[in-house]
Amino acid sequence: MENAARWRLIDEERRRLDNVLAALEPGQWELPTLCGDWDVRHAVAHLSAAGSTASPRWLVNMARSGFNTDRHNARLLAGQLGRDWSQTLERYRLVCTRRIAPLGSSQGLLGEVLVHGQDIARPNKLRLDPSVPAVREVAEFFAAKDFAVNSKTLSKGLALAAVDDDFSAGSGPQVRGTLLDLVMAMAGRREACDRLEGEGVAALAARIG
């Protein structure tokens, strides 16, 4: 996929998430997500950081964080939270018009938007349906490369097969499921494994922990 087409997908997925966020009550910004200790507000601030941090600043911050990913993310996130949920949303919307991606990877940014959107929506029963082309692009990227998540490492030695798409990747014990569930599992989301089938699911779940 050409970079311009990928940015159009990013624009679409950002708008889909914005529609979900706009409907939240103030208290819902404190709801949990699939991202460990992050609530909805923290996950949104993380997306704002990912979409506003050019490569030089990203690398400098990583070095100043001692190359600790958690510390790196926390430092960037703190600058995007704002004073309350409304400012968090305002900053997210400002980022949605930018063409900045971590280390210049629009594929990586698309993965961030798609996965963190599901991190917000799934545990809170919010409807957020990404486009098939966006999910397919992220699935292919995750199967081919470790970037923000160890997706290739997690799926190594397994045969991934989507039941709702012609996507497949790898070889070995099979893991079957919807394309979106495969993406979420490759992103290290343990809850997605509960909806997958095949002899390779147990191994994948064990790797995720």
N, C-alpha and C positions, 0 to 999 in steps of 0.2 A: 504494500500500500504506500502511495506517495505521502510525503509529509503533510502537504496541504489537506489531503483527504483525512488524515489522522487528526489534524487540528479541528476539522469540522466535527469529527466524532467527539473530541474533547469538549467543544462548545455545546454540543447536544447533551452530553452527560452532565455537564455542569448545570445546564438549565433544568434538567430533570431533577437534580438534587436540590436546586434552588426552589423549585416548586414544592418539594416536600418540606424544606426548612421554613418556607414562608407560612405554612399551615400549622407549625408547631406553636403550642402555648408556651409561655415563658418557662414554666416548670419542666417542660419536656426537654429543654436544653441540658438538664442535669441527668437525663436518663442514661443508663449504661450502654456501651457499645461492645462489639467483639474485639476491641483493641485494649485488652487488659484493664488498666485503671482509668482510661480515658472515657469521659462522658461525651455526649453529642457535641457540646461546645468545643472540647479539646480536639475531637476528630475533624471538625470543620476548620478550626484554626490551623491544624496540621496541613490541610489541603491548601489553605491560603499561603502558608509558608512554602509549600512545594511549588506553587504557581507564581511565586514572587522572588525566589532566590536564584539569581543567576549563578553560573558555574564558579566564577572566582570567589564570590562570597560563600557559596556552599563549601568549597574546599577549605577556605580560611576557617570557617566555623567548625568544620570537622577536625581540623588540626588543633584548634583551641579547645575542642572537646576531648582531646586525647584519643581521637579516633574511636571514641565510644559512641555507637549509634544512638543509644537511648539518650545520652547527654546531648548529643548533637541535635536530635529532634526536639528535646525539651527547650533548648536555647532558642531555636527558631520559632517554636510554637508560642513561647512567652511573648514574642513581639507581635503576635497576631490575635491574641485573645481579646484585648481591649478591656474596657471597664465592666462590660456586661454582655449578655447574649446579643443585644441589638447591635452593638459595635462589632462583635464577632461576625455577625451576618453581613454587616456593611462592608467589612474588610474582605470577606469572601467574595462579595459581588464585585468589588473593585478588581480583584484578581482575575475574575472570569473574562475580562476583556484583554488580558495580557497573553503574550506569546513567549513565556519563560517556562522552562522545564528543567528539573534537576539534571545536571551534567548534560544539558541539551537534548535529552531523550524524550521525545514526544510519546513514544511507546511506554516509557516508564511512567510519565505523567498520566496517560490514559489509564494505566493500571491503578495508579493511586486513586484517581477519581472514582473509577468503577468499584474497586474493592472497598474503599472507605465509605462509599455510598451504601453498599450492602452492610458494612459494619454498623452503620447507623440504623438502617431500615430493618434488618432481619430480627434482631432481638426485641424490637419495639413494635413489631407487626405493622410497619409502615409500608405502603405500596411504592416500590421503586423498581421499575422494569427497564433495564438498559437495552439498547438496541442490539440485535444479533451481530451486526458487523463489528460493533465495539467489543462485545464479548469474545468474538472470534479472534480479533486482532490481539487482545490481551492473552488469550489462551495460547496462541502461537508464540508470542513473546515470552511468556512464562515457561513454556516447555523448552524453549531454546536457550534461555539465559537466566542466570541469577542476577538480579539488579537490586531493587529495594527489598525484595524477599528472596529466600533461597528456593525458589520455585523449581528450577531445574534439578537441584540436588534432592529435593523432596520426592520428585517423581522419577528419579533415575532407577532404571531396572524395572519399571512398571509400564504396562501398556494402557494408556488412557484412551477411552473411547466415549464420545458423546452419544447419547441416545436421541437427541433432538437436533443433531447437526452431523455433517460428515467429518467432523474433526476427529483425528486420532494422532497419537504421538507415542513414541517409545516402543519397547518390546519387553516381554516378561509377563508376570501375573497381571491379569486384567483388572482395571478399575473403570466401571461404567457409571454414567450419571448424566444429568443435564450439563450443558456446556458451562453454565454459570456456576454450578456446584463444583465442577472440576477446577475452574478458575479459583474459586474460594479455597478449595483444598490445597491447590498449589501455592496459594498465598499464605498457607499455614493456619487456616481457620478450621479448627477441629470439628466444629458443629456441622460443617458440610459433609464430613465423612459419614454421618448418620444417614444421609440420603443417597450414598453411593453403594454400588453392588460390585461383586467380583472377588476373586481370591486374593487380589492385591490390596484390598481396602484396609485390612488389619495392619499390613506393613506400613502403609501410608499414614494411618492414624498413629501408629507407634512413633514414626519419625516426627510427626507434629508434636506429639506429647500431650 
